Amino acid sequence: MAEVVWSIVVAGGSGARFGGPKQFHDLGGRTVVDWALAATREVSQGVVLVVPEASSIELVDLPHADRPDAIVQGGSTRSESVRCGLAAVPLDATIVVVHDAARPFATAALFDAVVSAVRHGADAAIPGVPVTDTVKEVDEHGLVVRTVDRSRLRAVQTPQAFRAVALRAAHAGGGESTDDAALVETQGGRVVVVPGEALNRKITMPEDLQWARERIVAGEAG
């Protein structure tokens, strides 16, 4: 059976830590979200863009973007925003990719890798990079409980691909998580990790945006 792949680009955050909606800032002559949309379009038959609540963003406001097929307003949390996007994905979609607009440099190869893993039997596939720092678990008083074995840890990125029925079932209960794969995990789904990318950095603070602009000037992205 031929797969039908749709993607949700989540650009619904308020950017509280950044000081405003970072996803609409300029990055190399395009907005941050334009970069995410263009990458997502390469693997998708349809794309839904989730924008902040009460947003006035329209298609005409995205002149450089590979046009999304739908723009919907998100909710007050990331999970609510994903559910808003998921409601706009046609029911005949068999694979759904969820990507954060704040990660502009994810490559087409990374999208292909997570989609391929779902095609080959995973309920969810997520990119992850090894944790290089020593990690300590501490209690509420700041006392070290234990040192975690970092060899088995991965820092998770997006895009994340899902078997559509698994993602819909995971969100049906209205659960909350900063990571959609965690909701699939709680449903007993099979989640696999594929190698992430060093340049697939999330823009969270102003210095992250400056870093991204420097990568474009250096010819490392784009």
Backbone as ProteinMPNN parsed JSONL, in Angstrom:
{"seq_chain_A": "MAEVVWSIVVAGGSGARFGGPKQFHDLGGRTVVDWALAATREVSQGVVLVVPEASSIELVDLPHADRPDAIVQGGSTRSESVRCGLAAVPLDATIVVVHDAARPFATAALFDAVVSAVRHGADAAIPGVPVTDTVKEVDEHGLVVRTVDRSRLRAVQTPQAFRAVALRAAHAGGGESTDDAALVETQGGRVVVVPGEALNRKITMPEDLQWARERIVAGEAG", "coords_chain_A": {"N_chain_A": [[0.836, -1.188, 0.0], [0.574, 2.19, -0.863], [2.166, 4.807, 0.872], [0.816, 7.66, 2.506], [1.968, 10.704, 3.211], [1.813, 13.26, 5.515], [2.643, 16.396, 6.995], [3.142, 18.258, 10.019], [3.963, 21.426, 10.882], [5.055, 22.964, 13.65], [4.532, 26.021, 14.792], [3.571, 27.472, 16.849], [4.373, 28.598, 19.237], [4.924, 31.091, 21.822], [7.394, 32.147, 22.235], [8.586, 32.867, 24.705], [11.031, 32.672, 26.159], [12.753, 33.648, 24.273], [11.884, 36.193, 23.847], [9.868, 36.897, 22.201], [7.967, 35.796, 19.277], [10.07, 33.735, 17.876], [10.046, 32.254, 15.564], [9.259, 33.76, 13.423], [11.236, 35.506, 12.797], [13.828, 37.045, 10.811], [15.967, 35.069, 8.8], [18.593, 34.76, 6.989], [17.327, 36.112, 4.845], [14.9, 34.906, 4.691], [12.12, 33.865, 6.74], [12.431, 32.128, 9.882], [10.519, 30.083, 10.056], [9.952, 29.707, 7.364], [12.164, 28.291, 6.441], [11.82, 25.842, 7.778], [9.383, 24.997, 6.699], [10.039, 24.655, 3.983], [11.873, 22.519, 4.072], [10.258, 20.511, 5.131], [8.318, 20.162, 3.186], [9.577, 18.664, 1.243], [9.284, 15.952, 1.788], [6.629, 15.511, 2.003], [3.198, 15.039, 1.188], [1.316, 16.775, 1.935], [1.111, 19.719, 3.982], [0.631, 21.096, 7.168], [0.543, 24.121, 8.808], [0.988, 25.312, 12.028], [0.094, 28.08, 13.814], [0.552, 30.769, 16.262], [-1.968, 31.232, 18.865], [-4.733, 33.373, 18.175], [-3.434, 34.495, 16.046], [-2.68, 36.524, 13.19], [-1.522, 35.628, 10.937], [-1.323, 34.903, 7.54], [-1.511, 33.135, 4.37], [-0.462, 34.92, 2.498], [1.409, 36.242, 3.946], [3.661, 34.775, 3.91], [5.829, 34.89, 1.869], [8.132, 33.611, 0.908], [7.882, 30.97, 1.397], [7.502, 27.422, 0.896], [4.435, 26.757, 0.177], [2.164, 26.06, 2.832], [-0.496, 23.644, 3.084], [-2.56, 24.115, 4.739], [-3.324, 26.475, 7.301], [-3.492, 26.676, 10.72], [-4.668, 27.783, 13.914], [-2.881, 27.404, 16.953], [-2.811, 25.915, 20.295], [-2.688, 26.54, 23.862], [-0.582, 25.095, 24.803], [2.223, 23.062, 23.698], [1.421, 20.432, 23.035], [-1.333, 20.772, 22.697], [-1.274, 22.411, 20.473], [-0.184, 20.691, 18.552], [-2.291, 18.879, 18.399], [-4.247, 20.528, 17.301], [-3.152, 20.903, 14.775], [-3.122, 18.251, 13.91], [-5.814, 17.717, 13.641], [-6.358, 18.896, 11.251], [-5.169, 17.323, 9.401], [-5.705, 15.099, 6.754], [-7.763, 12.154, 6.985], [-6.887, 10.032, 5.493], [-4.167, 10.033, 5.581], [-1.254, 8.187, 6.193], [1.193, 8.299, 7.434], [2.452, 10.639, 9.703], [4.366, 13.488, 10.076], [5.926, 15.41, 12.541], [7.222, 18.545, 13.07], [9.29, 20.983, 14.576], [9.079, 24.422, 14.096], [11.149, 25.957, 14.972], [13.481, 24.681, 14.39], [15.373, 25.178, 11.928], [17.285, 23.992, 10.24], [17.09, 21.265, 9.677], [17.723, 18.508, 7.597], [16.744, 17.226, 4.326], [17.506, 14.587, 4.199], [17.355, 13.782, 6.863], [14.604, 13.961, 7.376], [13.808, 11.976, 5.558], [14.955, 9.752, 6.791], [13.529, 9.376, 9.24], [10.933, 8.986, 8.309], [11.298, 6.709, 6.733], [11.937, 4.815, 8.712], [9.489, 4.502, 9.993], [7.987, 3.508, 7.885], [9.14, 1.019, 7.798], [8.175, -0.279, 10.003], [8.192, 0.896, 12.58], [6.348, 2.548, 15.195], [6.882, 5.112, 15.811], [9.47, 7.382, 14.932], [12.404, 9.003, 15.821], [14.858, 11.628, 15.735], [18.057, 11.559, 17.314], [20.816, 12.744, 19.249], [24.013, 11.895, 20.631], [24.58, 12.4, 24.148], [26.937, 14.538, 25.381], [27.884, 15.756, 27.68], [28.58, 15.174, 31.183], [25.998, 13.815, 33.136], [24.01, 14.534, 35.911], [21.734, 13.325, 38.315], [19.661, 15.069, 40.51], [18.302, 15.875, 43.787], [15.474, 17.614, 45.308], [16.818, 19.444, 46.83], [19.109, 20.005, 45.579], [21.098, 18.16, 45.913], [23.259, 15.608, 44.784], [21.961, 12.671, 43.461], [22.594, 10.54, 41.815], [24.974, 9.614, 39.252], [24.283, 9.64, 35.909], [24.412, 7.135, 33.389], [25.674, 8.18, 30.527], [26.086, 6.998, 28.077], [23.91, 5.709, 27.085], [22.095, 7.642, 26.627], [20.2, 10.017, 24.732], [19.857, 13.147, 23.161], [16.963, 14.507, 22.028], [15.546, 15.392, 18.86], [13.543, 17.153, 16.372], [12.675, 16.557, 12.928], [9.955, 14.371, 13.82], [8.61, 11.272, 13.024], [5.536, 9.484, 12.586], [3.432, 6.593, 12.703], [0.281, 7.176, 11.546], [-2.106, 6.351, 12.841], [-1.145, 5.646, 15.331], [-0.181, 8.07, 16.358], [-2.541, 9.599, 16.452], [-4.018, 8.101, 18.293], [-2.391, 8.384, 20.533], [-2.701, 11.068, 21.135], [-5.352, 11.222, 21.67], [-6.238, 11.12, 24.282], [-5.727, 13.605, 25.299], [-3.29, 14.182, 26.483], [-0.237, 15.704, 27.849], [2.946, 16.75, 26.751], [6.354, 17.649, 26.092], [7.257, 16.379, 23.959], [6.187, 14.501, 21.3], [6.655, 11.815, 20.849], [6.893, 10.758, 23.389], [4.266, 10.553, 24.244], [3.359, 8.563, 22.553], [4.95, 6.496, 23.481], [3.807, 6.047, 26.026], [1.535, 4.781, 25.288], [2.393, 2.341, 24.65], [3.675, 2.125, 22.246], [6.059, 1.389, 19.618], [9.018, 2.957, 19.571], [11.661, 4.264, 17.782], [15.076, 5.387, 17.523], [16.837, 7.441, 15.319], [19.977, 8.521, 13.896], [20.649, 11.868, 14.799], [21.254, 15.314, 13.774], [24.007, 17.548, 13.947], [23.781, 20.222, 13.146], [21.124, 20.639, 13.387], [19.928, 22.4, 15.268], [17.944, 23.779, 17.867], [16.308, 26.873, 17.838], [16.201, 28.826, 20.487], [17.035, 30.891, 22.184], [18.105, 34.361, 21.732], [20.849, 34.258, 21.032], [21.004, 31.819, 19.758], [19.743, 32.29, 17.339], [21.534, 34.099, 16.24], [23.72, 32.414, 15.97], [22.659, 30.684, 13.999], [22.409, 32.442, 11.831], [25.1, 32.976, 11.383], [25.926, 30.468, 10.512], [24.75, 30.346, 8.009], [26.034, 32.44, 6.652], [28.583, 31.364, 6.669], [28.231, 29.349, 4.91], [27.398, 26.857, 5.729], [24.854, 25.992, 5.942], [21.698, 25.747, 4.219]], "CA_chain_A": [[0.0, 0.0, 0.0], [1.344, 3.426, -0.927], [2.051, 5.644, 2.054], [0.415, 9.056, 2.335], [2.71, 11.41, 4.256], [1.499, 14.655, 5.81], [3.487, 16.948, 8.051], [2.679, 19.382, 10.837], [5.042, 22.317, 11.327], [4.537, 23.607, 14.85], [5.067, 27.377, 14.965], [2.554, 28.083, 17.696], [4.895, 29.076, 20.514], [4.979, 32.531, 22.052], [8.787, 32.569, 22.302], [8.772, 33.581, 25.974], [12.45, 32.745, 26.505], [13.419, 34.413, 23.227], [11.437, 37.571, 23.91], [8.884, 37.081, 21.131], [7.877, 34.623, 18.388], [11.322, 33.621, 17.133], [9.832, 31.557, 14.303], [8.972, 34.706, 12.352], [12.385, 36.388, 12.621], [14.579, 36.865, 9.569], [17.119, 34.176, 8.801], [19.117, 34.671, 5.637], [16.379, 36.603, 3.85], [13.624, 34.21, 4.885], [11.844, 33.687, 8.161], [12.814, 30.814, 10.419], [9.5, 29.103, 9.693], [10.09, 29.411, 5.937], [13.162, 27.22, 6.298], [11.212, 24.591, 8.237], [8.358, 24.6, 5.729], [10.678, 24.188, 2.754], [12.431, 21.19, 4.318], [9.158, 19.572, 5.36], [7.607, 19.934, 1.925], [10.295, 17.709, 0.403], [8.885, 14.566, 2.045], [5.212, 15.503, 2.371], [2.148, 15.312, 0.209], [0.563, 17.896, 2.473], [1.732, 20.335, 5.153], [-0.193, 21.965, 8.002], [1.308, 25.047, 9.638], [0.294, 25.732, 13.241], [0.565, 29.403, 14.22], [0.09, 31.093, 17.618], [-3.364, 31.609, 19.094], [-5.104, 34.745, 17.814], [-2.495, 35.002, 15.053], [-3.25, 37.03, 11.945], [-0.694, 35.137, 9.837], [-2.048, 34.359, 6.388], [-0.626, 32.644, 3.324], [0.23, 36.02, 1.834], [2.485, 36.708, 4.816], [4.757, 33.826, 3.797], [6.168, 34.978, 0.449], [9.244, 32.765, 0.507], [7.655, 29.597, 1.858], [6.803, 26.376, 0.155], [3.151, 27.031, 0.814], [1.436, 25.005, 3.54], [-1.832, 23.384, 2.557], [-3.51, 24.669, 5.707], [-2.792, 27.195, 8.452], [-4.45, 26.616, 11.826], [-4.191, 28.358, 15.16], [-2.54, 26.415, 17.952], [-3.379, 26.04, 21.624], [-1.868, 27.175, 24.886], [0.577, 24.235, 25.03], [2.705, 22.433, 22.475], [0.588, 19.275, 22.706], [-2.594, 21.274, 22.161], [-1.0, 22.905, 19.128], [-0.064, 19.53, 17.674], [-3.64, 18.345, 18.182], [-4.913, 21.426, 16.346], [-2.621, 20.564, 13.463], [-3.529, 16.895, 13.562], [-7.22, 17.762, 13.232], [-6.408, 19.364, 9.868], [-4.547, 16.307, 8.542], [-6.734, 14.184, 6.239], [-7.802, 10.837, 7.618], [-6.223, 9.017, 4.673], [-2.723, 10.075, 5.821], [-0.787, 6.986, 6.886], [2.348, 8.723, 8.234], [2.424, 12.063, 10.037], [5.634, 14.02, 10.572], [5.781, 16.612, 13.353], [8.5, 19.258, 13.075], [9.276, 22.289, 15.229], [9.529, 25.502, 13.219], [12.369, 26.539, 15.534], [14.643, 23.92, 13.917], [15.352, 25.489, 10.502], [18.329, 23.369, 9.435], [16.916, 19.825, 9.479], [17.917, 18.218, 6.176], [15.829, 16.285, 3.688], [17.954, 13.239, 4.568], [16.844, 13.457, 8.189], [13.187, 13.668, 7.177], [13.719, 10.665, 4.911], [15.342, 8.699, 7.738], [12.46, 9.073, 10.199], [9.798, 8.424, 7.559], [11.673, 5.35, 6.345], [11.85, 3.941, 9.886], [8.069, 4.191, 10.207], [7.607, 2.611, 6.783], [9.68, -0.311, 8.077], [7.541, -0.952, 11.13], [8.147, 1.632, 13.852], [5.19, 3.413, 15.436], [7.434, 6.46, 15.828], [10.915, 7.453, 14.715], [12.846, 10.324, 16.273], [16.312, 11.809, 15.673], [18.704, 11.797, 18.601], [22.274, 12.89, 19.234], [24.593, 11.487, 21.914], [24.801, 13.407, 25.19], [28.388, 14.591, 25.589], [28.193, 16.221, 29.034], [28.228, 14.306, 32.296], [24.645, 14.134, 33.597], [23.758, 14.2, 37.308], [20.378, 13.425, 38.846], [19.709, 15.718, 41.819], [17.021, 15.942, 44.484], [14.9, 18.959, 45.385], [17.729, 20.32, 47.562], [20.312, 20.164, 44.783], [22.08, 17.129, 46.235], [23.385, 14.601, 43.734], [21.426, 11.354, 43.757], [23.418, 9.587, 41.08], [25.499, 10.012, 37.953], [23.585, 8.847, 34.896], [25.243, 6.589, 32.315], [25.323, 8.957, 29.341], [26.271, 6.222, 26.847], [22.6, 5.263, 26.606], [21.224, 8.808, 26.544], [20.151, 10.765, 23.482], [19.108, 14.401, 23.133], [16.022, 14.265, 20.938], [15.246, 16.496, 17.958], [12.533, 16.906, 15.352], [11.338, 16.004, 12.723], [9.584, 13.059, 14.327], [7.603, 10.654, 12.153], [4.643, 8.589, 13.32], [2.3, 5.932, 12.067], [-0.795, 8.132, 11.828], [-3.059, 5.831, 13.824], [-0.485, 5.67, 16.645], [-0.138, 9.45, 16.84], [-3.906, 10.014, 16.797], [-4.386, 7.411, 19.532], [-1.606, 8.952, 21.63], [-3.228, 12.39, 21.466], [-6.794, 11.154, 21.927], [-6.511, 11.332, 25.698], [-5.449, 14.977, 25.699], [-2.093, 14.248, 27.315], [0.698, 16.8, 27.636], [4.369, 16.426, 26.748], [7.137, 18.473, 25.171], [7.737, 15.464, 22.923], [5.069, 13.644, 20.899], [7.038, 10.411, 20.974], [6.637, 10.327, 24.758], [2.86, 10.159, 24.318], [3.265, 7.256, 21.898], [5.566, 5.543, 24.414], [2.866, 5.701, 27.096], [0.528, 3.898, 24.687], [3.04, 1.071, 24.337], [4.157, 2.133, 20.873], [7.473, 1.095, 19.352], [9.685, 4.196, 19.192], [13.072, 4.042, 17.466], [15.887, 6.59, 17.378], [17.781, 7.482, 14.21], [20.986, 9.546, 14.185], [20.283, 13.259, 14.558], [22.231, 16.136, 13.066], [24.567, 18.599, 14.794], [23.28, 21.53, 12.72], [19.674, 20.697, 13.623], [19.848, 23.032, 16.586], [16.7, 24.503, 18.102], [16.466, 28.282, 18.163], [15.484, 29.088, 21.733], [17.473, 32.186, 22.699], [18.635, 35.22, 20.668], [22.163, 33.818, 20.583], [20.819, 30.701, 18.836], [19.445, 32.879, 16.035], [22.79, 34.633, 15.737], [24.487, 31.232, 15.537], [22.085, 30.214, 12.736], [22.79, 33.403, 10.785], [26.521, 32.76, 11.104], [26.071, 29.248, 9.731], [24.384, 30.669, 6.626], [27.134, 33.239, 6.103], [29.721, 30.463, 6.484], [27.909, 28.356, 3.887], [27.198, 25.549, 6.354], [23.438, 25.646, 5.898], [21.007, 26.37, 3.112]], "C_chain_A": [[0.878, 1.248, 0.0], [1.094, 4.264, 0.325], [1.603, 7.058, 1.652], [1.006, 9.832, 3.506], [2.253, 12.868, 4.347], [2.378, 15.112, 6.963], [2.808, 18.112, 8.751], [3.909, 20.172, 11.265], [4.484, 23.153, 12.472], [5.256, 24.938, 15.052], [4.151, 28.167, 15.887], [3.054, 28.659, 18.998], [4.952, 30.594, 20.605], [6.405, 33.063, 22.1], [9.116, 33.333, 23.57], [10.246, 33.734, 26.331], [13.225, 33.598, 25.505], [13.097, 35.898, 23.338], [10.429, 37.915, 22.832], [8.891, 35.866, 20.228], [9.086, 34.507, 17.464], [11.125, 33.03, 15.743], [9.567, 32.492, 13.13], [10.084, 35.736, 12.166], [13.108, 36.061, 11.317], [15.773, 35.944, 9.783], [17.574, 34.015, 7.358], [18.143, 35.1, 4.558], [15.046, 35.894, 3.847], [13.333, 34.188, 6.376], [12.289, 32.3, 8.59], [11.804, 29.754, 9.986], [9.537, 28.765, 8.212], [11.061, 28.26, 5.704], [12.549, 25.865, 6.676], [10.169, 24.083, 7.24], [8.984, 24.024, 4.468], [11.238, 22.784, 2.923], [11.331, 20.144, 4.448], [8.456, 19.202, 4.065], [8.26, 18.842, 1.092], [9.847, 16.267, 0.609], [7.374, 14.414, 2.189], [4.297, 15.734, 1.175], [1.254, 16.461, 0.656], [1.226, 18.398, 3.731], [0.723, 21.238, 5.847], [0.729, 22.817, 8.852], [0.451, 25.481, 10.817], [0.909, 27.037, 13.721], [0.023, 29.733, 15.615], [-1.395, 31.424, 17.682], [-3.57, 33.079, 18.742], [-4.142, 35.352, 16.802], [-3.234, 35.492, 13.823], [-2.428, 36.591, 10.742], [-1.583, 34.541, 8.753], [-1.034, 33.866, 5.364], [0.165, 33.777, 2.673], [1.37, 36.576, 2.669], [3.718, 35.815, 4.731], [5.266, 33.799, 2.36], [7.251, 34.027, -0.003], [8.976, 31.277, 0.751], [7.175, 28.685, 0.757], [5.45, 26.296, 0.837], [2.583, 25.836, 1.585], [0.064, 24.83, 2.92], [-2.911, 23.924, 3.477], [-2.738, 25.414, 6.786], [-3.862, 27.17, 9.532], [-3.831, 27.278, 13.044], [-3.956, 27.26, 16.183], [-3.234, 26.667, 19.277], [-2.411, 26.673, 22.581], [-0.638, 26.349, 25.248], [1.006, 23.625, 23.709], [1.813, 21.266, 22.067], [-0.76, 19.711, 22.135], [-2.408, 21.773, 20.73], [-0.858, 21.76, 18.137], [-1.444, 18.939, 17.388], [-4.444, 19.223, 17.218], [-4.442, 21.125, 14.928], [-3.091, 19.209, 12.991], [-4.977, 16.856, 13.086], [-7.366, 18.202, 11.776], [-5.753, 18.394, 8.893], [-5.618, 15.335, 8.054], [-6.634, 12.792, 6.86], [-7.122, 9.761, 6.784], [-4.697, 9.077, 4.795], [-2.312, 8.843, 6.624], [0.432, 7.26, 7.77], [2.23, 10.222, 8.459], [3.778, 12.447, 10.631], [5.345, 15.292, 11.357], [7.158, 17.271, 13.457], [8.338, 20.618, 13.729], [9.825, 23.342, 14.271], [10.841, 26.107, 13.693], [13.624, 25.742, 15.198], [14.736, 24.101, 12.393], [16.297, 24.676, 9.631], [18.223, 21.852, 9.326], [16.979, 19.531, 7.98], [16.846, 17.263, 5.646], [16.206, 14.848, 4.051], [17.433, 12.831, 5.934], [15.347, 13.16, 8.132], [13.01, 12.286, 6.568], [13.99, 9.54, 5.9], [14.209, 8.356, 8.7], [11.241, 8.48, 9.495], [10.083, 6.982, 7.171], [11.551, 4.372, 7.513], [10.404, 3.567, 10.19], [7.566, 3.261, 9.109], [8.031, 1.174, 7.069], [9.209, -0.878, 9.408], [7.486, -0.221, 12.45], [6.83, 2.387, 13.971], [5.612, 4.878, 15.442], [8.931, 6.363, 15.604], [11.359, 8.874, 14.999], [14.36, 10.44, 16.118], [16.869, 12.065, 17.068], [20.204, 11.913, 18.431], [22.817, 12.485, 20.596], [24.76, 12.672, 22.864], [26.284, 13.395, 25.535], [28.785, 15.065, 26.981], [27.886, 15.136, 30.063], [26.883, 14.769, 32.85], [24.469, 13.646, 35.033], [22.259, 14.291, 37.588], [20.47, 14.017, 40.242], [18.332, 15.706, 42.459], [16.56, 17.39, 44.591], [15.797, 19.955, 46.124], [19.03, 20.555, 46.796], [21.407, 19.171, 45.096], [22.08, 16.062, 45.152], [22.879, 13.255, 44.229], [22.271, 10.284, 43.088], [23.94, 10.241, 39.811], [24.925, 9.066, 36.915], [24.569, 8.378, 33.834], [24.853, 7.258, 31.0], [25.445, 8.165, 28.045], [24.944, 5.766, 26.255], [21.61, 6.422, 26.458], [21.317, 9.454, 25.166], [19.357, 12.049, 23.698], [18.26, 14.382, 21.866], [15.709, 15.544, 20.165], [13.921, 16.236, 17.235], [13.227, 17.118, 14.012], [11.173, 14.623, 13.359], [8.457, 12.51, 13.454], [6.819, 9.616, 12.938], [3.723, 7.84, 12.357], [1.075, 6.736, 12.502], [-1.743, 7.621, 12.914], [-2.458, 5.855, 15.232], [-0.455, 7.083, 17.211], [-1.523, 9.931, 17.243], [-4.346, 9.369, 18.112], [-3.661, 8.017, 20.729], [-2.163, 10.303, 22.077], [-4.706, 12.36, 21.85], [-7.142, 11.444, 23.377], [-6.218, 12.735, 26.186], [-4.23, 15.133, 26.578], [-1.173, 15.382, 26.935], [2.128, 16.287, 27.692], [5.078, 17.408, 25.826], [7.598, 17.665, 23.967], [6.613, 14.503, 22.568], [5.391, 12.164, 21.046], [6.783, 9.89, 22.389], [5.193, 9.885, 24.93], [2.641, 8.803, 23.657], [3.86, 6.173, 22.791], [4.566, 5.092, 25.468], [1.749, 4.797, 26.595], [1.112, 2.538, 24.33], [3.571, 0.985, 22.927], [5.646, 1.876, 20.778], [8.13, 2.348, 18.79], [11.164, 3.903, 18.952], [13.771, 5.385, 17.282], [16.813, 6.424, 16.183], [18.805, 8.572, 14.516], [20.5, 10.951, 13.838], [21.415, 14.006, 13.872], [22.693, 17.293, 13.96], [24.023, 19.98, 14.424], [21.78, 21.706, 12.975], [19.399, 21.252, 15.018], [18.547, 23.832, 16.705], [17.003, 25.949, 18.479], [15.566, 28.599, 19.358], [15.774, 30.483, 22.267], [18.008, 33.04, 21.548], [20.003, 34.779, 20.153], [22.083, 32.613, 19.641], [20.521, 31.216, 17.421], [20.708, 33.47, 15.42], [23.678, 33.505, 15.231], [23.984, 30.751, 14.18], [22.46, 31.146, 11.585], [24.256, 33.247, 10.409], [26.748, 31.502, 10.288], [25.737, 29.491, 8.257], [25.508, 31.458, 5.954], [28.334, 32.358, 5.804], [29.461, 29.39, 5.429], [27.68, 26.967, 4.43], [25.747, 25.092, 6.319], [22.812, 26.326, 4.692], [21.325, 25.714, 1.788]], "O_chain_A": [[1.824, 1.344, 0.783], [-0.042, 4.408, 0.776], [1.972, 7.566, 0.593], [0.599, 9.644, 4.652], [2.305, 13.608, 3.365], [2.801, 14.311, 7.796], [2.015, 18.846, 8.162], [4.793, 19.638, 11.935], [3.562, 23.947, 12.287], [6.427, 24.979, 15.431], [3.978, 29.376, 15.726], [2.261, 29.16, 19.795], [5.02, 31.29, 19.592], [6.623, 34.272, 22.018], [9.836, 34.33, 23.529], [10.67, 34.808, 26.76], [14.239, 34.201, 25.854], [13.908, 36.753, 22.981], [10.163, 39.09, 22.575], [9.736, 34.986, 20.391], [9.115, 35.114, 16.393], [11.932, 33.268, 14.844], [9.64, 32.076, 11.974], [9.9, 36.727, 11.459], [13.01, 34.951, 10.794], [16.481, 36.023, 10.787], [17.006, 33.228, 6.601], [18.126, 34.521, 3.471], [14.155, 36.248, 3.076], [14.218, 34.467, 7.186], [12.496, 31.414, 7.761], [12.188, 28.653, 9.593], [9.19, 27.647, 7.831], [10.816, 27.376, 4.884], [12.74, 24.871, 5.977], [10.085, 22.883, 6.975], [8.511, 23.017, 3.942], [11.102, 21.948, 2.03], [11.457, 19.03, 3.938], [8.049, 18.055, 3.876], [7.583, 18.163, 0.32], [10.005, 15.439, -0.288], [6.884, 13.319, 2.466], [4.597, 16.524, 0.279], [0.526, 17.044, -0.147], [1.834, 17.625, 4.473], [0.045, 22.041, 5.206], [1.602, 22.291, 9.543], [-0.669, 25.959, 10.638], [2.106, 27.096, 14.004], [-0.875, 29.045, 16.101], [-2.0, 31.839, 16.693], [-2.7, 33.917, 18.979], [-4.035, 36.574, 16.7], [-4.277, 34.953, 13.454], [-2.61, 37.116, 9.643], [-2.49, 33.762, 9.041], [0.16, 34.146, 5.477], [1.337, 33.603, 2.335], [2.214, 37.308, 2.152], [4.714, 36.071, 5.407], [5.143, 32.772, 1.692], [7.298, 33.662, -1.178], [9.771, 30.428, 0.348], [6.524, 29.118, -0.193], [5.348, 25.811, 1.964], [2.527, 24.726, 1.056], [-0.475, 25.75, 2.306], [-4.041, 24.162, 3.05], [-1.625, 25.025, 7.143], [-4.998, 27.587, 9.302], [-2.609, 27.324, 13.182], [-4.727, 26.306, 16.275], [-4.123, 27.512, 19.38], [-1.421, 27.277, 22.167], [0.259, 26.846, 25.929], [0.267, 23.658, 22.725], [1.482, 21.12, 20.89], [-1.27, 19.094, 21.2], [-3.278, 21.581, 19.879], [-1.352, 21.843, 17.013], [-1.729, 18.543, 16.257], [-5.227, 18.714, 16.416], [-5.243, 21.097, 13.993], [-3.419, 19.028, 11.818], [-5.326, 16.051, 12.223], [-8.379, 17.915, 11.139], [-5.78, 18.621, 7.683], [-6.37, 14.798, 8.868], [-5.549, 12.327, 7.211], [-6.81, 8.688, 7.3], [-4.001, 8.266, 4.185], [-2.952, 8.502, 7.618], [0.675, 6.541, 8.739], [1.945, 10.981, 7.533], [4.266, 11.812, 11.566], [4.603, 16.157, 10.891], [8.131, 16.643, 13.876], [7.366, 21.327, 13.468], [10.905, 23.173, 13.705], [11.569, 26.706, 12.901], [14.714, 26.078, 15.662], [14.231, 23.264, 11.645], [16.143, 24.66, 8.41], [19.188, 21.208, 8.915], [16.354, 20.232, 7.183], [16.147, 16.594, 6.406], [15.334, 13.992, 4.194], [17.104, 11.665, 6.149], [14.874, 12.217, 8.767], [12.16, 11.512, 7.009], [13.337, 8.498, 5.856], [13.95, 7.18, 8.955], [10.593, 7.576, 10.023], [9.203, 6.127, 7.27], [11.113, 3.236, 7.332], [10.126, 2.44, 10.598], [6.804, 2.332, 9.378], [7.372, 0.227, 6.639], [9.777, -1.855, 9.897], [6.797, -0.669, 13.366], [6.261, 2.815, 12.967], [4.824, 5.769, 15.126], [9.579, 5.403, 16.022], [10.777, 9.833, 14.492], [15.078, 9.465, 16.34], [16.226, 12.709, 17.897], [20.794, 11.259, 17.571], [22.158, 12.705, 21.613], [25.041, 13.793, 22.44], [26.825, 12.365, 25.935], [29.905, 14.808, 27.422], [27.029, 14.282, 29.835], [26.652, 15.967, 33.015], [24.745, 12.486, 35.338], [21.597, 15.23, 37.146], [21.25, 13.546, 41.07], [17.319, 15.548, 41.777], [17.185, 18.289, 44.028], [15.572, 21.164, 46.058], [19.941, 21.217, 47.293], [22.528, 19.31, 44.607], [21.023, 15.662, 44.664], [23.305, 12.759, 45.272], [22.62, 9.269, 43.692], [23.432, 11.267, 39.357], [25.061, 7.847, 37.023], [25.454, 9.129, 33.425], [23.814, 6.936, 30.424], [24.955, 8.613, 27.008], [24.86, 5.47, 25.063], [20.428, 6.204, 26.194], [22.367, 9.44, 24.522], [18.308, 12.037, 24.343], [18.787, 14.257, 20.76], [15.619, 16.63, 20.738], [13.265, 15.221, 17.467], [14.26, 17.786, 13.954], [12.11, 13.827, 13.426], [7.475, 13.2, 13.182], [7.35, 8.954, 13.83], [3.295, 8.379, 11.336], [0.861, 6.949, 13.695], [-2.136, 8.376, 13.803], [-3.176, 6.06, 16.211], [-0.678, 7.278, 18.405], [-1.672, 10.6, 18.266], [-4.974, 10.021, 18.947], [-4.237, 8.151, 21.809], [-2.103, 10.642, 23.258], [-5.248, 13.367, 22.306], [-8.222, 11.957, 23.669], [-6.433, 13.038, 27.36], [-4.129, 16.096, 27.337], [-1.291, 15.96, 25.854], [2.482, 15.493, 28.563], [4.477, 17.937, 24.892], [8.248, 18.193, 23.065], [6.131, 13.768, 23.43], [4.509, 11.355, 21.331], [6.489, 8.708, 22.568], [4.917, 8.947, 25.678], [1.845, 7.992, 24.13], [3.339, 5.06, 22.852], [4.478, 3.903, 25.778], [1.091, 4.122, 27.387], [0.42, 1.683, 23.777], [3.888, -0.105, 22.449], [6.397, 2.111, 21.724], [7.836, 2.757, 17.666], [11.84, 3.354, 19.823], [13.145, 6.386, 16.933], [17.488, 5.404, 16.043], [18.526, 9.462, 15.319], [20.007, 11.199, 12.737], [22.404, 13.411, 13.445], [21.887, 17.931, 14.639], [23.827, 20.819, 15.303], [21.239, 22.797, 12.797], [18.716, 20.627, 15.829], [18.115, 24.478, 15.751], [17.849, 26.214, 19.332], [14.34, 28.633, 19.246], [14.874, 31.174, 22.744], [18.335, 32.501, 20.49], [20.285, 34.911, 18.962], [22.978, 32.402, 18.824], [20.989, 30.648, 16.434], [20.926, 33.355, 14.214], [24.315, 33.629, 14.185], [24.787, 30.441, 13.3], [22.789, 30.687, 10.492], [24.613, 33.374, 9.238], [27.657, 31.458, 9.459], [26.364, 28.914, 7.368], [25.884, 31.168, 4.818], [29.028, 32.567, 4.809], [30.356, 28.615, 5.09], [27.756, 25.991, 3.684], [25.446, 23.94, 6.629], [23.313, 27.338, 4.2], [20.812, 26.134, 0.751]]}, "name": "protein", "num_of_chains": 1, "seq": "MAEVVWSIVVAGGSGARFGGPKQFHDLGGRTVVDWALAATREVSQGVVLVVPEASSIELVDLPHADRPDAIVQGGSTRSESVRCGLAAVPLDATIVVVHDAARPFATAALFDAVVSAVRHGADAAIPGVPVTDTVKEVDEHGLVVRTVDRSRLRAVQTPQAFRAVALRAAHAGGGESTDDAALVETQGGRVVVVPGEALNRKITMPEDLQWARERIVAGEAG"}
